[in-house]
Amino acid sequence: MDKQKITKMYEENVKAVYKYLFCLTHSADLAEELTQETFYQAMKGIDGFRGECKVSVWLCQIGKRLWYKELERRKRQEEPLSEVEEGLPAFGHIENDYLLKVEKVEVFRMLHRLDEAVREVMYLRLAGELSFAEIGSIMGKTENWARVTFYRGKQRLMKGREEWNNG
């Protein structure tokens, strides 16, 4: 593959891959790092791309595999408690941040309670702005499965939000 085609592939897909990885990681720095690694791995394995799906879907699948590897690596080397405490913000900022973000935190908490597949579909659709066909392809399912899963997840979130507002 020549340099122009590689550059075009990168320019057309980098935002979608980054958004997808950001949805998975919730970290801009990690999403950026994994996006770079995704394109590196894609260039190494471009000859293995059979064209059975869109390039963006193929790239997101690579990114997802890299994210799972990162999770495994993190699980093996848990941080000591003192390092975690050093990263915590000062108390005064916590109160302000909490008041400003309590609703957003609750939405993410409710999302976190969903099954992994439902949660991933919700992230891909809402933050990744992917179509149901693309989500189905990434997840190895049908477009209709992605639609139904998203709808059911949305219903659970709405029900949880009503309970939170009334409680």
Salt bridges, closest charged atoms under 4 A:
GLU12 OE2 - LYS8 NZ 3.66
GLU52 OE2 - ARG50 NE 3.13
GLU70 OE2 - ARG73 NH2 2.66
GLU70 OE2 - ARG74 NE 2.83
GLU72 OE2 - LYS75 NZ 3.97
GLU103 OE2 - ARG161 NH2 2.17
GLU106 OE1 - ARG109 NH1 2.78
GLU120 OE2 - LYS64 NZ 3.31
GLU129 OE1 - LYS19 NZ 3.11
GLU134 OE2 - LYS54 NZ 2.66
GLU143 OE2 - ARG147 NH2 2.91
